[in-house]
Amino acid sequence: MSDKHTPGDDAMIVLDGVSKHYPGQEGPAVAELSMEIKRGEFVVLVGPSGCGKTTTLRMINRLVEPTGGRILIDGEDVTHSDVDRLRHGIGYVIQQIGLLPHLTIADNIALVPKMLGVKKAERRKRAEELLEMVGLAPATYARRYPRQLSGGQQQRVGVARALAADPPVMLMDEPFGAVDPIAREKLQMEFLRLQDRLRKTIVMVTHDIDEALRLGDRIAIFGPGCRLVQFDTPLEILSNPADDFVRDFVGGGAPVRRLSLLKVSDVLASFGPADDAALGRTVPVEAGESVHRALELVLAARAEGVEVALAGGVRRIGLQTLLTAASQPTTVPA
Amino acid sequence: MSLLSYISDNRSDLVFLGEQHVELVLISVAISAAIGIGLALLTQPVPRVRDGLMSLTGTLLTVPSFALFALMIPLFGLGSSPTIVALVVYGIFPILRNTVTGIEGVDDAIIDAARGLGMGPARRMRTVVLPLAWPVILNGIRTSTIMLVATAAIAAVVHGPGLGQLIFQGLARIGGKNALEQTLSGVIGVVVVALLLDLLFIAIAKITTLRGLNV
C-alpha cells in the first residue's frame, strides 16, 4: 500500500491502509484496507458475519481504534482528532436503535444539537422538522417515549436523531435488521428517497446482499480473511463478480436481478440507433425506468415492446431486444 | 393493657427517641450512599478493585453488630460518632452492590449509541447511565435503610442515641417495674420507624422514577 496516497477532491471518507488487530487474536479483525468513498455516495459494506465489516464501520467514528493506517474525513486525518467532536459530525444508526428510554422522542432527536449548545426552542423546532422528514407526525410523537413506539417507528427516530445536527457523514450498522420484513422494505425505500434529497455520504453495514444491491451506489464485499474482495456498483457486481466467492455470495438469479438495476436507457445505448421493425402494440415507458419495470408493463399490457420518448424522438424496442440486451453481461454503463 | 398505658404515659419520650432514631439512620444512610455510589463510580474502570471492595464491604456486614459497636469504642469513644461510623460501615454494601448492578444493567446498545453520538464519559454517566440505573440504586439505599433501622437499636451499647436505649435499659433491669413494657415499646418503636421509612422510599421511588421507564 502506498502511504503517499492522494485522494481525489470529491473523496469524503478515505481509508488508507487501515487495519485492526486485537491482542491475543491470531488473524486480523480487518486486514489492511484502502477505500475511497465519494461525497454524497451511499456505500454498503456487505459480507458474512465476522468478516470485519462492522469493525471497519466503527473505525470510521473511532468506536474502534484502528491499529494501523489513516482515516481521512473531508481531507482531515481523524485518527488523532478529538473523538467526541468527530462523532458530532457523523450520524450513527445501529440495529438495536439505542434510544434513551427516559427521554421523549423530541429530546432523543435533539441530543446532539443539545451537546452542541443549540437553544431549546430551536432544538424543539429541529426535532419536529426531522420527525416530519422521517414520516412521523410531530404532534403525535414528539412527546412520546421510545417504548410507546413500534420497532419500525423507533428506527425512524434513530435515523432522525442521527440527522439532527445535519452531519455530512452517516454510519449505519444494520439499521433495518431488527425491523419486520414488510416494514423493512418500506423503510428502505423511504430512506432512499430521503437520501436523494439529502445527499449524505453514507456507509452502511448489512449481511443481506439484496439490501445492499437495492440501496448502495457502490457495494464493498468483504470475504474470508477479513479482506475486501470487490468494491463496485451493484450492476458491475452482478455482471462481473470478481471471483467465485462473490458469485456464491451474490447467489443465484443474478441475470434476473440485474434487470431491476439496468435502465431502459442503458439498453437503448447498447442497442444502437435502429428501431425494431414491425412491432405490434407498445407501451410507453420513461428512459430512466428499470428494465424490470418495463418488462412488467409490457407483460401486463400483453404488448410486444416499449416506446421511449427521448429528446430525438420516440424509440420503439421489442421485448426480445430488451431481454437480449439486458442479458449481455458486458452491458454496463460507464 | 399496661403496655398501652406505659406508651401513652411516656409518649413524648418515645417520640423524641423515635425522632433521634430516624435522624441517626438517615444521616448514616446518606453517608453510606455517598461512599457506596462514589466507590462504584470511581472503581468502574477497574473491575478488579470493584470486586475486591464488594467482597470487603460484604464481609464487614458479617461482623456481629454488637461486636462492631464495641470495637468502635477505642477509636471513637461513646455516643453518636461511633454509632454513625458503625452504621455507615454496614450501610455501604447494599448501596455499592446495587449501584454496580444498576450500572451494569444499562443496555449496551444505549451506551453504544450515546458514545457514537459523541457523548463523553462524564456526560454519558450523568444523562444516561445514572438515570437508568437509579431505580436499582434507590432500592439498594432502601435496603440499607431498613437494615440500619434494626442495627441502630444495638447502638445503645456505645451509648448511642435512639430507641435502642429503651430496649437495653429495659433488658438490664428485666423483672423490675415496667421493664418489659419499656423493652417492648422500644421494639415497637423500631418497627414503626422501619415502616415509616419504607413508605418514604416507596414515595421517593414513585416520584423519581423517570416517566419513560414505566410506560
Interface residues (C-beta under 8 A of the other chain):
Chain A: N61 L63 V83 D84 R85 L86 R87 H88 I90 Y92 I94 Q96 I97 G98 L99 L100 P101 H102 L103 T104 L111 V112 M115 Y145 P146 R147 Q148 G158 R161 A162 L171
Chain B: D107 A109 I110 I111 D112 A113 A114 R115 G116 L117 G118 M119 G120 R123 T127 V128 P131 L132 L210 R211 G212 L213 V215
